[in-house]
């Protein structure tokens, strides 16, 4: 206690000065509105800055709780979405020559690979829906691939972006045909090989399925000629075909039943045996 008294006596002049200064400032602020408004503004600025810092700290400390709430809400939304009936409908398919409506199975791509040399698709239709191997698969823009394997509810498709694919194709404006395959380079292009050099072709000509295929009906769209390569050592062209389809973005597809396929295969086999 004695030390406090000693401190006050030692600094009495300074303490007296501070008291008088405080009193004068208080009287000045109370009697002048300008000074009072400046003091209040300064106080608000300081308190506002402090409140903002405190609020930021509280928000940071509450991030885990907010993330848990968002995750729970997201799970609820996904549950609603997954249990909602698929309302997307397949685009209308133009009539196909030689294919009845009953011979078309509407399906949907549930898996699609396009970044390897042998690409496949998976469809949500299988044996229960009448799907069998070697059926052609198309959509409203053109060919997609060929059914390879089936299970009760699903089937796999050899994509046209598969180096094993060989499909008969022709120039739409003529009957010159070749073999459609893929060189494994671009998802937007396939190649038409063994096309006779007698064929009159130009960039932009449309390529369609040929009449020699027992899988696809004739004249199903494929794409247009983008580049023409002439082999000087043979009498054939090799063409780069820009696909009508975006093979990286497939939704609904159509599986084509071919009732005459087995009959044609059996007939050709009998011819070879004879």
C-alpha positions as CSV (number, residue, x, y, z in Angstrom):
1,X,0.0,0.0,0.0
2,X,2.9,2.3,0.9
3,X,4.3,1.7,-2.6
4,X,1.1,2.9,-4.2
5,X,1.1,6.1,-2.1
6,X,4.8,6.6,-3.0
7,X,4.0,6.2,-6.7
8,X,1.1,8.7,-6.6
9,X,3.3,11.3,-4.7
10,X,6.2,10.8,-7.1
11,X,4.0,11.2,-10.2
12,X,1.4,13.6,-8.8
13,X,2.1,16.3,-11.5
14,X,1.7,13.8,-14.3
15,X,-1.5,12.3,-12.8
16,X,-2.9,15.8,-12.3
17,X,-2.1,16.7,-15.9
18,X,-3.9,13.6,-17.2
19,X,-7.0,14.2,-15.1
20,X,-7.2,17.8,-16.3
21,X,-6.7,16.7,-19.9
22,X,-9.4,14.0,-19.6
23,X,-11.8,16.5,-18.0
24,X,-11.2,19.1,-20.7
25,X,-11.6,16.5,-23.5
26,X,-14.9,15.3,-22.0
27,X,-16.2,18.8,-21.7
28,X,-15.1,19.6,-25.2
29,X,-16.8,16.5,-26.7
30,X,-20.0,17.0,-24.8
31,X,-20.3,20.6,-25.8
32,X,-19.3,20.3,-29.5
33,X,-21.3,17.9,-31.8
34,X,-18.5,17.8,-34.4
35,X,-16.0,16.4,-31.9
36,X,-18.6,14.0,-30.5
37,X,-19.4,12.5,-33.9
38,X,-15.7,12.0,-34.7
39,X,-15.1,10.2,-31.5
40,X,-18.1,8.0,-32.0
41,X,-17.1,7.2,-35.6
42,X,-13.6,6.3,-34.4
43,X,-15.0,4.1,-31.7
44,X,-17.3,2.4,-34.2
45,X,-14.4,1.8,-36.6
46,X,-12.3,0.2,-33.8
47,X,-15.2,-1.9,-32.4
48,X,-16.3,-2.9,-35.9
49,X,-12.8,-4.2,-36.8
50,X,-12.7,-6.1,-33.5
51,X,-16.1,-7.6,-34.2
52,X,-15.1,-8.7,-37.7
53,X,-12.0,-10.4,-36.5
54,X,-14.0,-12.2,-33.8
55,X,-16.7,-13.2,-36.3
56,X,-14.0,-14.6,-38.7
57,X,-12.5,-16.6,-35.9
58,X,-16.0,-18.0,-35.0
59,X,-16.7,-18.9,-38.6
60,X,-13.4,-20.7,-38.9
61,X,-14.0,-22.6,-35.6
62,X,-17.5,-23.6,-36.9
63,X,-16.3,-24.9,-40.3
64,X,-16.4,-28.5,-39.2
65,X,-20.0,-28.2,-38.1
66,X,-21.0,-26.4,-41.3
67,X,-19.3,-29.1,-43.4
68,X,-21.1,-31.8,-41.6
69,X,-24.4,-30.1,-42.1
70,X,-23.6,-29.6,-45.9
71,X,-22.6,-33.3,-46.2
72,X,-25.8,-34.4,-44.6
73,X,-27.9,-32.2,-46.8
74,X,-26.0,-33.4,-49.9
75,X,-26.6,-37.0,-48.9
76,X,-30.3,-36.3,-48.6
77,X,-30.4,-34.6,-52.1
78,X,-28.5,-37.5,-53.7
79,X,-30.9,-40.0,-52.1
80,X,-33.8,-38.1,-53.6
81,X,-32.1,-38.0,-57.0
82,X,-31.1,-41.6,-57.1
83,X,-34.6,-42.7,-56.2
84,X,-36.2,-40.5,-58.7
85,X,-37.5,-42.1,-61.9
86,X,-35.4,-41.2,-64.9
87,X,-37.5,-38.7,-66.9
88,X,-35.0,-38.3,-69.8
89,X,-36.5,-39.7,-73.0
90,X,-34.7,-41.0,-76.0
91,X,-34.7,-38.8,-79.1
92,X,-37.1,-39.8,-81.8
93,X,-35.6,-42.3,-84.3
94,X,-36.2,-41.9,-88.0
95,X,-37.8,-44.9,-89.6
96,X,-35.3,-47.5,-90.8
97,X,-35.8,-49.3,-94.0
98,X,-36.3,-53.0,-93.3
99,X,-36.6,-52.5,-89.5
100,X,-39.9,-52.7,-87.7
101,X,-40.6,-50.7,-84.5
102,X,-40.9,-54.0,-82.6
103,X,-37.4,-54.9,-83.7
104,X,-35.9,-51.8,-81.9
105,X,-34.9,-52.0,-78.2
106,X,-34.5,-48.7,-76.5
107,X,-31.6,-48.7,-74.0
108,X,-29.2,-46.4,-72.1
109,X,-25.4,-46.3,-71.8
110,X,-24.4,-46.7,-68.2
111,X,-20.7,-47.0,-68.8
112,X,-18.5,-45.7,-71.7
113,X,-14.8,-46.1,-72.3
114,X,-13.1,-44.1,-75.1
115,X,-9.5,-43.6,-74.0
116,X,-8.0,-47.0,-74.8
117,X,-7.5,-49.0,-78.0
118,X,-10.3,-51.5,-77.4
119,X,-13.2,-49.5,-76.0
120,X,-16.5,-50.9,-74.8
121,X,-19.9,-49.6,-73.6
122,X,-22.3,-51.1,-71.1
123,X,-26.1,-50.9,-71.6
124,X,-28.9,-51.3,-69.1
125,X,-30.6,-53.8,-71.3
126,X,-29.9,-57.6,-71.5
127,X,-31.3,-61.0,-72.3
128,X,-34.6,-60.2,-70.4
129,X,-35.2,-57.4,-72.9
130,X,-34.4,-59.6,-75.9
131,X,-30.8,-58.4,-76.5
132,X,-28.4,-60.9,-78.1
133,X,-24.8,-60.8,-79.3
134,X,-24.0,-59.3,-82.7
135,X,-27.0,-56.9,-82.7
136,X,-26.2,-53.4,-84.0
137,X,-26.4,-50.4,-81.7
138,X,-27.2,-46.9,-83.0
139,X,-28.6,-43.6,-81.8
140,X,-30.4,-40.7,-83.5
141,X,-27.1,-39.5,-85.0
142,X,-25.5,-42.7,-86.3
143,X,-23.9,-46.1,-85.4
144,X,-22.5,-46.7,-82.0
145,X,-21.2,-50.3,-82.0
146,X,-22.1,-54.0,-81.9
147,X,-23.4,-56.1,-78.9
148,X,-20.8,-58.6,-77.8
149,X,-21.9,-60.1,-74.5
150,X,-25.1,-60.2,-72.5
151,X,-26.4,-61.0,-69.1
152,X,-29.9,-61.0,-67.7
153,X,-30.2,-57.2,-67.3
154,X,-27.1,-55.8,-69.0
155,X,-25.0,-56.0,-72.2
156,X,-21.6,-54.9,-73.4
157,X,-21.0,-53.2,-76.8
158,X,-17.9,-53.2,-78.9
159,X,-17.6,-49.5,-79.6
160,X,-16.8,-48.3,-83.1
161,X,-13.8,-46.8,-81.3
162,X,-12.3,-50.2,-81.0
163,X,-9.4,-51.4,-83.1
164,X,-11.1,-54.8,-83.6
165,X,-14.2,-53.3,-85.2
166,X,-14.8,-54.0,-88.9
167,X,-18.0,-52.6,-90.4
168,X,-19.1,-52.5,-94.0
169,X,-19.6,-48.8,-95.1
170,X,-20.1,-47.0,-98.3
171,X,-20.3,-43.5,-99.9
172,X,-23.9,-42.4,-99.6
173,X,-24.1,-41.0,-103.1
174,X,-22.8,-44.2,-104.7
175,X,-22.3,-47.9,-104.0
176,X,-18.6,-47.8,-103.6
177,X,-17.8,-49.4,-100.2
178,X,-14.9,-50.2,-97.9
179,X,-14.2,-51.4,-94.4
180,X,-14.8,-49.1,-91.5
181,X,-12.2,-49.3,-88.6
182,X,-10.4,-47.2,-86.1
183,X,-6.7,-46.3,-85.9
184,X,-6.8,-45.6,-82.1
185,X,-5.9,-41.9,-82.4
186,X,-8.9,-39.6,-82.1
187,X,-12.3,-40.2,-80.6
188,X,-13.9,-38.0,-83.2
189,X,-12.7,-39.8,-86.3
190,X,-12.7,-43.4,-87.8
191,X,-11.1,-44.6,-91.0
192,X,-12.6,-46.1,-94.1
193,X,-10.1,-48.4,-95.9
194,X,-10.0,-50.4,-99.1
195,X,-12.2,-47.9,-100.9
196,X,-11.5,-48.2,-104.7
197,X,-9.8,-45.3,-106.4
198,X,-12.5,-45.4,-109.1
199,X,-14.9,-43.9,-106.6
200,X,-15.7,-40.2,-107.1
201,X,-15.3,-38.7,-103.7
202,X,-14.6,-35.3,-102.1
203,X,-14.2,-33.7,-98.7
204,X,-17.6,-33.5,-96.9
205,X,-19.3,-36.5,-98.6
206,X,-21.4,-38.5,-96.3
207,X,-20.5,-42.1,-95.3
208,X,-23.2,-44.6,-94.3
209,X,-23.5,-48.3,-93.6
210,X,-23.2,-50.6,-96.6
211,X,-25.7,-53.1,-97.9
212,X,-23.3,-56.0,-97.2
213,X,-23.7,-55.9,-93.5
214,X,-25.9,-58.4,-91.7
215,X,-25.7,-56.4,-88.5
216,X,-26.7,-52.9,-89.6
217,X,-29.4,-51.9,-92.0
218,X,-28.2,-50.0,-95.1
219,X,-27.8,-46.2,-95.1
220,X,-27.3,-45.7,-91.3
221,X,-25.3,-42.4,-90.9
222,X,-21.7,-42.6,-89.8
223,X,-20.0,-39.3,-90.7
224,X,-18.4,-37.2,-93.4
225,X,-15.1,-37.4,-95.2
226,X,-12.5,-35.2,-93.5
227,X,-9.3,-36.3,-95.2
228,X,-8.4,-38.4,-98.3
229,X,-5.2,-40.4,-98.5
230,X,-4.2,-41.9,-101.8
231,X,-1.9,-45.0,-101.7
232,X,0.3,-44.8,-104.8
233,X,1.1,-48.5,-104.5
234,X,-2.5,-49.8,-104.5
235,X,-5.8,-48.9,-106.2
236,X,-7.5,-47.9,-102.9
237,X,-8.2,-44.8,-100.8
238,X,-8.0,-44.5,-97.1
239,X,-10.4,-41.9,-95.7
240,X,-10.6,-40.1,-92.3
241,X,-14.3,-40.0,-91.4
242,X,-15.5,-37.3,-88.9
243,X,-18.2,-39.0,-86.9
244,X,-21.7,-37.5,-86.5
245,X,-21.7,-38.9,-83.0
246,X,-19.8,-37.6,-80.1
247,X,-18.7,-40.9,-78.8
248,X,-17.6,-39.4,-75.4
249,X,-21.2,-38.3,-74.7
250,X,-23.7,-41.0,-75.3
251,X,-27.1,-41.4,-73.6
252,X,-30.0,-43.3,-75.0
253,X,-29.3,-45.8,-77.8
254,X,-31.3,-48.2,-80.0
255,X,-30.5,-51.9,-80.3
256,X,-31.5,-53.4,-83.6
257,X,-32.8,-56.9,-83.8
258,X,-31.7,-58.7,-87.0
259,X,-34.1,-61.6,-87.7
260,X,-32.5,-62.4,-91.0
261,X,-28.9,-62.4,-89.8
262,X,-28.7,-66.1,-88.9
263,X,-30.4,-67.1,-92.1
264,X,-27.8,-65.2,-94.2
265,X,-25.0,-66.7,-92.2
266,X,-26.3,-70.2,-92.6
267,X,-26.8,-69.6,-96.3
268,X,-23.2,-68.3,-96.8
269,X,-21.8,-71.2,-94.7
270,X,-23.7,-73.7,-97.0
271,X,-22.3,-72.0,-100.1
272,X,-18.7,-72.3,-98.7
273,X,-19.2,-76.0,-97.7
274,X,-20.4,-76.8,-101.2
